[in-house]
């Protein structure tokens, strides 16, 4: 076991304080997220469109980060309660069980960036690329720039999900049907509060909550992974400010998360500060000083070629 691995293990297994044992920081954050969401939706008419777009997107992204946290951490809370805490589909489009399943596949480190085996890879195999038409190739190439990923990436993500599920049903595989039925029932009270109680149109909710939330998710994931022979050097560190750290629940320090997925979000920054040199050495200094550096480099320039250099 390496020095870094031993430190990670020690950090996770150390004696927990009472507020850690009951997951108080995460529970308080969850109450704040749902309260802020309800307030923004209910009083949306009194809030300017630009402010609502920014705040609504932040709340939607924070809720997605809570769902991610429930997949990996919060282990002192029984699984049914963890799921219930993050179940409400504020983002409308993605059933939590499907996200849980696909993201768990992504965490098989040996398969990171694999075009078929990594559920979150944006690489394509050479064989698949050879079969694409010119329009699809152009769209995929453009999606390697940050500008395109932020604006069009959410629509591509939705399109991929719809195509995948339709192909599944067309092939006679109805294993996800129950998930979608339950998801529809879960979406209903969210839309009831948005449309009937708060008198907010569905279009406004999609534009001011769902879409900007997906844009922030696209920013976070834009350069989390790259191909390298070493699995640990495929995972980035983005040392950002506290605002983005909170929005992403410190998942921007992504290498730490992959090395120790069960570490709670509020412990990740301290661990990174204490072991900064060792962590950056372990991930081959796959590092950015912040998201502004990523914007400057890759707003209009592709981050990498879409064809996977190995598979």
C-alpha positions as CSV (number, residue, x, y, z in Angstrom):
1,X,0.0,0.0,0.0
2,X,1.4,3.4,-1.0
3,X,1.9,6.3,1.5
4,X,-1.0,8.1,-0.1
5,X,-3.3,5.1,0.1
6,X,-2.5,4.6,3.8
7,X,-3.2,8.3,4.5
8,X,-6.5,8.0,2.7
9,X,-7.5,4.9,4.7
10,X,-6.5,6.7,7.9
11,X,-8.5,9.8,7.1
12,X,-11.6,7.7,6.4
13,X,-11.3,5.4,9.4
14,X,-10.5,8.1,11.9
15,X,-12.7,8.7,14.9
16,X,-15.8,10.6,13.8
17,X,-17.2,13.5,15.8
18,X,-20.9,13.4,16.7
19,X,-21.9,15.7,13.8
20,X,-20.1,13.4,11.4
21,X,-21.7,10.3,12.8
22,X,-25.2,11.8,12.0
23,X,-24.0,13.4,8.7
24,X,-25.1,16.8,10.0
25,X,-23.4,18.9,7.3
26,X,-25.1,17.0,4.5
27,X,-28.5,17.0,6.2
28,X,-28.3,20.7,6.9
29,X,-27.3,21.3,3.3
30,X,-30.1,19.1,2.0
31,X,-32.7,21.2,4.0
32,X,-31.1,24.3,2.6
33,X,-31.3,23.1,-1.0
34,X,-34.9,22.1,-0.8
35,X,-35.9,25.3,1.0
36,X,-34.0,27.5,-1.4
37,X,-35.6,25.6,-4.4
38,X,-39.1,26.0,-3.0
39,X,-38.5,29.7,-2.3
40,X,-37.1,30.5,-5.7
41,X,-39.9,28.6,-7.5
42,X,-42.7,30.1,-5.4
43,X,-41.4,33.7,-5.6
44,X,-40.0,33.4,-9.2
45,X,-42.2,36.3,-10.4
46,X,-40.4,38.7,-8.1
47,X,-37.0,37.7,-9.2
48,X,-35.3,38.9,-12.4
49,X,-34.8,36.4,-15.1
50,X,-31.0,36.6,-15.1
51,X,-30.8,36.2,-11.3
52,X,-33.3,33.3,-11.4
53,X,-31.3,31.6,-14.2
54,X,-28.1,31.8,-12.1
55,X,-29.6,30.9,-8.7
56,X,-31.9,28.2,-10.2
57,X,-29.0,26.6,-12.0
58,X,-26.9,26.6,-8.8
59,X,-29.7,25.0,-6.8
60,X,-30.3,22.3,-9.5
61,X,-26.5,21.6,-9.6
62,X,-26.3,21.4,-5.8
63,X,-29.1,18.9,-5.8
64,X,-27.3,16.8,-8.4
65,X,-24.2,17.0,-6.2
66,X,-26.3,15.7,-3.3
67,X,-27.4,12.8,-5.4
68,X,-23.8,12.0,-6.2
69,X,-22.9,12.2,-2.5
70,X,-25.7,9.7,-1.7
71,X,-24.2,7.2,-4.2
72,X,-20.8,7.2,-2.5
73,X,-20.9,8.7,1.0
74,X,-23.4,9.2,3.8
75,X,-22.7,5.6,4.8
76,X,-23.9,6.2,8.4
77,X,-27.4,6.7,7.0
78,X,-29.3,3.6,6.0
79,X,-29.6,3.3,2.2
80,X,-33.4,3.7,2.0
81,X,-33.1,7.0,3.9
82,X,-30.1,8.1,1.7
83,X,-32.2,7.5,-1.4
84,X,-35.3,9.2,0.1
85,X,-33.2,12.3,1.0
86,X,-32.1,12.9,-2.7
87,X,-35.0,11.2,-4.5
88,X,-37.1,14.2,-5.5
89,X,-36.3,14.7,-9.2
90,X,-35.8,18.5,-9.3
91,X,-33.9,18.0,-12.6
92,X,-36.9,16.2,-14.0
93,X,-35.1,14.2,-16.7
94,X,-32.9,11.6,-15.0
95,X,-34.3,8.8,-12.7
96,X,-32.0,8.5,-9.7
97,X,-31.7,4.7,-10.0
98,X,-30.4,5.0,-13.5
99,X,-27.9,7.6,-12.4
100,X,-26.8,5.5,-9.5
101,X,-26.3,2.4,-11.7
102,X,-24.4,4.2,-14.5
103,X,-22.2,6.2,-12.2
104,X,-21.2,3.1,-10.2
105,X,-20.0,1.6,-13.5
106,X,-17.9,4.7,-14.1
107,X,-16.0,4.1,-10.9
108,X,-14.3,0.9,-12.1
109,X,-11.0,2.7,-12.4
110,X,-9.4,0.3,-14.8
111,X,-12.1,1.2,-17.4
112,X,-11.9,5.0,-17.0
113,X,-12.3,6.7,-20.4
114,X,-13.0,3.4,-22.2
115,X,-15.5,4.3,-25.0
116,X,-17.8,1.3,-24.2
117,X,-17.1,0.3,-20.6
118,X,-17.0,3.8,-19.0
119,X,-20.5,5.1,-18.8
120,X,-19.3,8.7,-18.7
121,X,-16.6,8.6,-21.3
122,X,-16.7,11.2,-24.1
123,X,-14.2,9.2,-26.2
124,X,-15.2,7.1,-29.2
125,X,-13.5,4.0,-30.5
126,X,-11.8,4.1,-33.9
127,X,-14.3,1.6,-35.3
128,X,-17.3,3.6,-34.2
129,X,-15.8,6.8,-35.5
130,X,-15.2,5.2,-38.9
131,X,-19.0,4.5,-39.1
132,X,-20.1,8.0,-38.3
133,X,-21.3,10.5,-40.9
134,X,-19.8,13.9,-41.4
135,X,-22.5,15.7,-39.4
136,X,-22.2,13.5,-36.4
137,X,-18.4,13.8,-36.5
138,X,-18.6,17.6,-36.6
139,X,-21.0,17.7,-33.6
140,X,-18.8,15.3,-31.6
141,X,-15.7,17.3,-32.5
142,X,-17.4,20.6,-31.5
143,X,-18.4,19.0,-28.2
144,X,-14.7,18.8,-27.3
145,X,-14.8,22.7,-26.8
146,X,-16.2,24.1,-23.6
147,X,-18.5,26.6,-25.4
148,X,-20.3,23.9,-27.3
149,X,-20.4,21.5,-24.3
150,X,-22.0,24.2,-22.1
151,X,-24.6,25.3,-24.7
152,X,-25.4,22.1,-26.6
153,X,-24.0,19.5,-24.3
154,X,-27.3,19.2,-22.2
155,X,-29.3,18.6,-25.3
156,X,-26.8,15.9,-26.5
157,X,-27.0,14.3,-23.1
158,X,-30.8,14.2,-23.2
159,X,-30.7,12.8,-26.8
160,X,-28.3,10.1,-25.8
161,X,-30.5,9.0,-22.9
162,X,-33.6,9.0,-25.0
163,X,-31.9,7.0,-27.8
164,X,-30.5,4.5,-25.4
165,X,-33.8,3.9,-23.6
166,X,-35.8,3.6,-26.9
167,X,-33.3,1.1,-28.2
168,X,-33.7,-0.9,-25.0
169,X,-37.4,-1.0,-25.4
170,X,-37.3,-1.7,-29.1
171,X,-35.1,-4.7,-28.3
172,X,-37.7,-6.1,-26.0
173,X,-35.8,-5.2,-22.8
174,X,-38.3,-3.6,-20.4
175,X,-36.1,-3.8,-17.3
176,X,-36.1,0.0,-16.9
177,X,-39.9,0.3,-17.4
178,X,-40.6,0.2,-13.7
179,X,-37.9,2.8,-13.0
180,X,-39.5,5.2,-15.5
181,X,-43.0,4.6,-14.1
182,X,-41.9,5.5,-10.6
183,X,-39.9,8.4,-12.0
184,X,-43.0,9.8,-13.7
185,X,-44.9,9.5,-10.4
186,X,-42.1,11.3,-8.6
187,X,-42.0,14.1,-11.1
188,X,-45.7,14.8,-10.7
189,X,-45.6,16.5,-7.3
190,X,-42.5,18.5,-8.4
191,X,-44.5,19.8,-11.4
192,X,-47.6,20.3,-9.3
193,X,-45.7,22.6,-7.0
194,X,-44.0,24.4,-9.9
195,X,-47.0,24.9,-12.1
196,X,-50.1,24.7,-9.9
197,X,-48.9,26.1,-6.6
198,X,-46.3,28.6,-7.8
199,X,-47.9,29.5,-11.2
200,X,-44.6,29.0,-13.0
201,X,-44.7,27.7,-16.5
202,X,-42.9,24.5,-17.4
203,X,-40.9,26.3,-20.0
204,X,-39.6,28.8,-17.4
205,X,-38.7,26.0,-15.0
206,X,-36.8,24.2,-17.7
207,X,-35.0,27.3,-18.8
208,X,-34.2,28.7,-15.3
209,X,-33.5,25.5,-13.3
210,X,-33.0,22.4,-15.4
211,X,-30.9,23.8,-18.3
212,X,-28.5,26.0,-16.2
213,X,-28.1,23.1,-13.8
214,X,-27.1,20.8,-16.6
215,X,-24.7,23.5,-17.9
216,X,-22.9,23.6,-14.5
217,X,-22.7,19.8,-14.5
218,X,-21.2,20.0,-18.0
219,X,-18.6,22.5,-16.7
220,X,-17.6,20.3,-13.8
221,X,-17.2,17.1,-15.9
222,X,-15.6,18.8,-18.9
223,X,-12.1,17.9,-18.0
224,X,-12.4,15.4,-15.2
225,X,-10.8,12.6,-17.2
226,X,-8.3,12.0,-19.9
227,X,-6.6,8.9,-21.2
228,X,-3.3,7.8,-19.6
229,X,-1.7,4.4,-19.2
230,X,-2.0,4.8,-15.4
231,X,-5.6,4.9,-14.2
232,X,-4.7,7.3,-11.4
233,X,-3.4,9.8,-14.0
234,X,-6.7,9.8,-15.8
235,X,-8.4,11.8,-13.0
236,X,-8.0,15.6,-12.6
237,X,-7.7,18.0,-9.8
238,X,-9.4,21.5,-10.3
239,X,-8.4,23.6,-7.3
240,X,-11.3,26.1,-7.5
241,X,-12.8,28.7,-5.2
242,X,-15.3,27.9,-2.3
243,X,-18.3,28.8,-4.5
244,X,-17.6,26.1,-7.1
245,X,-16.4,23.8,-4.3
246,X,-19.8,24.0,-2.7
247,X,-21.7,23.7,-5.9
248,X,-19.8,20.5,-6.8
249,X,-19.5,19.4,-3.2
250,X,-15.7,19.4,-3.8
251,X,-16.0,16.9,-6.6
252,X,-13.7,19.2,-8.5
253,X,-10.9,17.7,-6.4
254,X,-11.8,14.6,-8.5
255,X,-8.7,12.5,-8.0
256,X,-9.3,12.5,-4.2
257,X,-12.9,11.4,-4.8
258,X,-11.8,8.5,-7.1
259,X,-9.1,7.3,-4.7
260,X,-11.5,7.4,-1.8
261,X,-15.2,7.6,-3.0
262,X,-16.7,7.3,0.4
263,X,-14.9,10.3,1.9
264,X,-17.6,12.9,2.8
265,X,-17.6,16.1,0.7
266,X,-16.8,18.3,3.7
267,X,-13.6,16.3,4.5
268,X,-12.1,16.4,0.9
269,X,-10.6,19.9,1.0
270,X,-8.8,19.3,4.3
271,X,-7.4,16.0,3.0
272,X,-6.2,17.7,-0.2
273,X,-4.5,20.5,1.6
274,X,-2.7,18.1,3.9
275,X,-1.5,15.8,1.1
276,X,-1.4,18.2,-1.8
277,X,2.1,17.2,-3.1
278,X,1.5,13.5,-2.8
279,X,-1.9,13.7,-4.6
280,X,-0.6,15.8,-7.5
281,X,2.3,13.4,-7.8
282,X,-0.1,10.4,-7.9
283,X,-2.3,11.9,-10.6
284,X,0.7,13.0,-12.8
285,X,0.0,16.7,-12.1
286,X,-3.3,16.5,-14.1
287,X,-4.2,19.8,-12.5
288,X,-5.9,23.2,-13.1
289,X,-5.8,26.3,-10.9
290,X,-9.5,26.8,-11.4
291,X,-12.3,26.9,-13.9
292,X,-11.3,30.2,-15.4
293,X,-8.1,28.6,-16.5
294,X,-10.1,25.9,-18.2
295,X,-12.3,28.5,-19.9
296,X,-9.3,30.4,-21.2
297,X,-7.7,27.3,-22.6
298,X,-10.7,25.4,-24.0
299,X,-13.6,27.7,-24.6
300,X,-13.1,27.5,-28.4
301,X,-10.3,25.0,-28.6
302,X,-10.9,21.2,-28.4
303,X,-9.6,19.6,-25.2
304,X,-8.6,16.3,-27.0
305,X,-9.3,14.3,-30.1
306,X,-12.6,12.4,-29.8
307,X,-11.1,9.1,-31.0
308,X,-9.7,7.2,-28.0
309,X,-5.9,6.9,-28.5
310,X,-5.8,3.4,-27.0
311,X,-9.1,1.5,-27.4
